[in-house]
Amino acid sequence: MSIEQIVKKFPQTPGIYIFRNKKRKPIYIGKATSLRTRVMSYLRHDLMETRGPLLVGMIESATSVDYIETDSVIEALILEASLIKKYQPPYNTKEKDNKSFNYVVITSEEFPRVITMRGRELGGADLKPKTLPPKAVFGPFPKGSVLREALAIVRKIFPFRDKCTPCIQPTRKCKPCFNAQINLCPGVCAGTISKAEYAKIIRHITLFFEGKKKPLIRSLERDMKSAAKKLQFEDATRIKKTIFALNHIQDVALIKENFLRTYAIEPRAALGEETYRIEAYDVAHISGTNTVGVMVVLEDGEPKKSDYRKFKIKTSTNDDNASLREVLERRLAHSEWCLPDLVVVDGGTAQIHTAEKIFTEQGIAIPVVGVVKDEHHKPKEILSGKIARPALENLKLRADLSNFKRSILLANSEAHRFAIGYHRQLRGKIK
C-alpha cells in the first residue's frame, strides 16, 4: 500500500504524525489539527515550490507514515516535543539549530516560575537563583509562537507565577501583580497562596507537560472528593471546573495559528520563522483615471508598515480585476519579498478568482479571502476561495473566529486607507 493510500485512511482529528524510513526509524515528526489533511499536504505535486527542498528530501526518504491521535492540539504539541527529544529525527533537527528550539522551564525556587526559553538560554542569567538548575525542562518545541499560545491556554487552567516577586511578608498586605488581578497568577505576589498549595499547582503543570493527562485528572478527582467530604464545597467546585477544562481544552489560539498551514505554502516555516503574514490589496481610481493599487501587510495581527507597497497602474483601465491582476503580477515578480500565508482582496468572487488564477499560473498555493462591502462601503461578508474554504469551514465548527476575522478586516481597512491616500496624492501632483 502506498503512503497516499495509507494517509487517506487517517482521521480528521488532532495528533502527531511520524514519517519513517525503510528501517522504520522516525525521520520527521509533526503535529496536526487534522491528521489526514495535514499529511496529505506533503504529497502534493508542487511540494518543491510550496515547502522547499528539505521536505522534498524527507518525502523521498520516507517509506511509511503513521500517527497517534490526541484529544487536543495542545496535547499533540506536547507529544510532538517528547518524541522529537526521544528520537531526534534528522529532518526535524535540520530545520534549525538545536539551540534555537524552545523549552518550558520550571525554575528551582520556593515559588517556581514557569517560563519559556531558547535552548541557548538554558543555564543562563534568566534562571534564578543562578546556582540552581531548573526544577524541570520540557521540550524541544519547534515553534515558539505556538508554545506561547499553548502555555497561555494552560495558564487559564493552572495559574502560575512567571515574573512577579513573591510576597516575603505574608502578614502584611502585598500588592497583587496584574496577572493575579486577572486570575493568571494564584497570588504568589500577594501572599494569598501557601507554598504547599502552589507546589500542588506546579505538580499539575508538570504532569500535563509530561503528557500524563489521565493520571492528572485522576489526582484532581481524588482531591475533589476529599474536599467534598470535608464540606469544602467551594474548593470541590473549583477542582470540578478544572477537570472539565482539561477534558474540554479549547484550542482556539492554536487552531488559529495553524490556520491554512495545511493548505498553504510555508515560506517562513522552512526558514525557522514563526510570524503569520497577511497581505491585503486594494485598487483606487476615479472613472478609470489615476488608477493605483496597494499592498499592506499584517504580521501576527499587527500592521507592518515598512512592507507596505504602492503600485501606479501602467495600463489605464476602469477594470478593477485587471488592475488587481497587474498589482499581483508585479508583486510576485519580487522574489525577495516574503510570501504571505493569506491574501485579502477587496471584493467578492470575481476578485478572489482573479487572485487565485494568478497564483495558480505562478505555481503557488496561497489561500485568498475577499471582503464584500455593502452600499455604505461597510464590510458585509468575508468570502473564501477554494483553498481557504475547507479550513474556514473547519474553524467555524471548532473555534471562535472573531480575532482572526478582525485581522482580515483590519488588513482590508488598511489597504483601503492606503489606496485612497495614494490616489489623492497622485491626483494632487497631476493637478
N, C-alpha and C positions, 0 to 999 in steps of 0.2 A: 504494500500500500504506500502510495506517495505521501510526502509531507502535506501536500494540499488536501488530499483525501482525508488525512488524519485531522487536520485543522478544521475542516468543515463540520466535524463532529464535536468540536469544542463548545462549551456552554457560553452563553452571553451573560456571564457573571464576573465579578471581580476575582482576581487571583494572580498567581505568578506563572510564567511560562519558562521552560528550560529547553534551549536548543542544545543538542548533544552531537558529538562526532561519532565516527564508526566504532570507537572503543567505549561508547556510552558515557563519555566524560562530558560534563557541562562546559560549553564554550561561551554561552551567553544566557544571562538570566534577566528577566524584566518583569515589571508589574503591569497590570491592565485593569481598566474599569470594566471592559468587556473582552474576555479572553479570545473569543473567536474573531471578533472584528480586528482586534489589535494584531494578533499573529498573522491574520490574512494580509495585513498591510505590508508584511515583509515579503510577500510572494508576488507583488505587483511587478509588471514588466518594466516599469520606469524606476526601479529601486535605485539605480545609479544616480539618476538626476534628482530624485527626491530625498534619498537618505545618505548617499555618498559611498565611496569605495570600501570603507571599513565594514559596514554592514553587508555589502555585497560579498565581501570575502567571507564573512561569517556564514551567510546563507549557502555559499558554495562548499563550505567545510561541514555544514550540518547534514546529518543523515536521518535524524529523528527529532521530534519535539514533543514534550509532554507538559502537563500543567498540574497545579494544585489550587483548588478553589478556596476562597476565603469569604468571610461574612461581610467584609467591607474593604474599601480601598486602603484605609489606614493599616489594616492587618496585612494586606498584600505588600504594602510599603515595608513593614517591619520584617515580614518573612523574606522579602527580596534582599534586604540588608543582611539578614542572618545567613542566607545561602551564599551570597557573594563573599562574605567573610569566610565561610566554610570551604568553598570550592575554588575561589579565586579564578573565575572563568576568564580566559585570555581576552575575549572581546569586550568584557566589562572593564578590565584593568587598562586596556589600551585606550579607552575613551578619554581618560585624564590621568594625571599623576596621582598616585595613591595619597599623597599629602594633601590633595585638594578635595578629597572626599569629605563628607560631613558626618558628624557624630553627635549623639545626645550624650551629655556628660552630667552625672550626678556627683557633686563635689563632696569631699570629706570634711564636713563642718557639723557643728551641733545642729544647725538647721540647714541641711544641704540645699544648694541651689540646683535647679535643673536648667541647663543651658545648651546651646548648640555651638559646636566648634569645628574648625577645619582640622584635618589630620596634622598639618604643620604646627598648629597651635597647642596641641596636646602636651601637657607638661610645662607650658609657658606661664607667663605672668598672670594670665587671666584666671588661673586656678589658685584659689586662696583657701587655706594657708599654703604657701608655696612649698613647704616641706612635706606635705601630704599628697599622695597620689589620689586620683579621683576614686570615689566610692564605687562607681560603676560607669562603664562606657558602652554605648550601643551604636552599632553601625558596622560597615560604612553605608551611608545613604548617598546615592549618586547625585541627587538634585537638592540643593539647599532650600530652594523656594518651596518645594513640595514638603520637605521635612518641617519647615517652619509652619506651614498650613496645618500639617498633621498635629504638631505639638500644640497649636492654638486650640484645636478641637479637643485633644486630650486634657488640656488645662481647664476647659469648661466642666469636665467630669471630675478631675482631681486637681483642684487649685494648688499651686506651688509657688515657692519663692524663687525669683531669678536675680533681682538687682537690689531689692530693699535690704536695709540693715535690721537685724533682729533687735527687739526691744530688750535692753540689758537691765532694765529696772521694771519688772512686771508689776511691782506695787504702785508705780507711778503711771499715769495715763500717757501712753505714747501715741504719736500721730500716725494713723494708718497711711500706707502708700496708696497711690492711685489704683493699682491693681487690687488692693484689698477692698477699696471702695466699690469696685465693680465685680467683686467675688471671684477674682482670678488668683488672689493670694489669700491663704487662710488666716492671715492676721499675725504672721510672724513679727512684723514690724510694730504691731500694736500690742503685742503680748497677750493676744486673745486665744492662743493655742499653745498647749504644752508640748514639750519635747517628745513625749511618748505618742501623743496624738499625731504630731507631724511626722514622726517616724513611720507610723502606720500608712500615711498617705504616700510616703516615699516607697514603702514596700509594695503598695498597689501599683504605682507607676513602674517600678522595676519589673513586676510580674507582667504588666501589659507590654513593655518593650522587650521582654523575653519571649513574647508570643504565647504566654500562658493565660489566655483569657478565661478558659474554663475553670482552672484552679482559682483564679482571681474571683470569679463570680461565686464559686462555692464558699470561699472565705468570707465574702461580703454577705452571703446568705446566712452563714453562721452568726456573723456579727449582728445582722438584722433580727434574727430570732432571739439572740441573747439580750439585745436592747428591749425587745418587746416583753420578754419575761421579767425584766427589771422595771417594767412600766415606763421605760424611756421612749415614749411613742414618737417624740419629735426626732430623736436620733434614728429610730427604726424607719420612719418615713423618709428621712434624708437618704439613708442607705438604699431603701427600695427604689428611690428615684435614680440613684447612681447605677444600680443594677439594670434598670430599664434603659438608661442612657447607653450603657455598654452593649446591651442587646439590640439597640436601635441607633447605632452610631450614624449620624448624618454627615456623609462625606461631601457636603456641598462644595466646600472650598477645593477639595482635591479633584472632584469631578470637573469643576470649572477650570482648574489648572490643566486638566487632561483634555479639555475641550478641543475636539477635532484633531488632536495629535495623531490619532489613528488614521484619519482621513487626509491629513495634510502633510506636506513636507516638514522636515525638522532641520532647517538650515543652521540654527544656532545650537541645537542639541548635540550635533556632531562635533561642535567646537567646544563643548563643555559649558555653554552659556545657558541661562535659565529664564530670561525675560520672555514675556508673551507679547508679541508685537502685532498691533493692529494698524493697517493703513487705510485711510478714508480718502475718497476722491470726489470732487465736485467741479462743475463747469459753470461759468457765469458769462453772460453776454446780454446785449440789447438788440433784439431782432437780427441776430447773427453778426453784429459788429463788435469789434474789440473783444473777441472771444478768448477767454483764458480758462485754464484748468489748474487745479492744485492737488497736492498730496500732503496730508497731515499724518502724523504718527503718534500713536499711544503705545507706551511700553509699560506693562503691568498696570494698566488703567490710568496712567499719567501722561499728559502731553509731553512729547519730546520735540520741542520747537527747533532744535538745531537740525533736525532731519526734515523739516517742512520744505516743500519744493514748489516753485511756480513754473507754469508752462504757458507760454504765449502760443495759442493755436496758430499754426502756419497756414492751414487751409481755411479760408474764410467760409464759414458754413453756419447754418441755422439748425444743424442736426446734432443734438446733444450726444447721441450714441457714437457718431463719427468722431466728435471731439474727445469723448471718453476713450475711444479706441486709440487715438493719436497719443493721448496722455499716457496710457498704459504701455503702449509700444515704446515710447521714449523712456519711460521709467525702467522697463525691463532691459533696455539697452545698457543700463548702468549695472554691470555685473558686480561692481564693488559695493553696491548698496545691499544691505542685508535684506533677504526676502522675508515677507511677513507671514504670520500664522493665520491671519484672517484679513480679508479685504472688505471694506464697507463702501458701497456706492450709493449715490443719491438717486433714488428712483425705484422702479419695480422690476418686473420680469424682464423687460427689454434690456435694461441696463445690466442686470445680473447675467443674462445670456451673452451680452457683448463681452463682459469681463471674462466669463468662463471660456468663451471661444478663443480669446487671445491667449489665455493661459494654456489651453489645450494645444494651440498651434505652437507654443513655445516648449511643449513637452513637460509642463509642470502642473502640479495639482494643488491649487490654493483655494480654500473654501471662500465663497462670496455670499454676503448678505446685502440686501437693499433696504433702505429706509423710505417708505412711502409716506408722502405728506398729504394733508387734507387741503381744502380750499383756502385755508388761512396759513398755509405753509407750516403747519404744526405736524410733528410725527404722528402718524396714524397706525402704522403697522410695520413690522420687521419681517421681510420675506427672505427665505433661504434658497440658495441654489442647490444643484444636485448633490454636490459633495458635502455641503453643510447640513442638508436636511436630515440625514439619519441621526447625526449627533445631536441636533437641536431637538428632535423628537425624543431621543433618549433622555436628554436633560429635562425636558418638560415632565417626563414621568418620574424622574428620580431626584430632582434638585430644584432649588429656588433660583430662578434665572435673573432675579431683579438686578443684582450687582453687575452681571455680565451685560444685560440689556442697557444698563446705564453707561457702560463703557462704549457700546456701539453707538448710542445716541449722542454721547459726548464727542466721539470721533466725527460723526456726521455733522454735528453743530459746529465744531471747529473748522471742518472743511468748508462749510457754507460761509462762515465768517471770513475765513482766509481768502476764499474765492471772490467774495463781494469786495473785500478790501483791495485786492489786487486789481480787479476790474475797474474800480473807481480811480485807483492810482494811475492806471494805464489811460483811462479816458481823460483824466485831468491833464496828463502830459500831452496828449494829442491836441487838446483844445489850445 
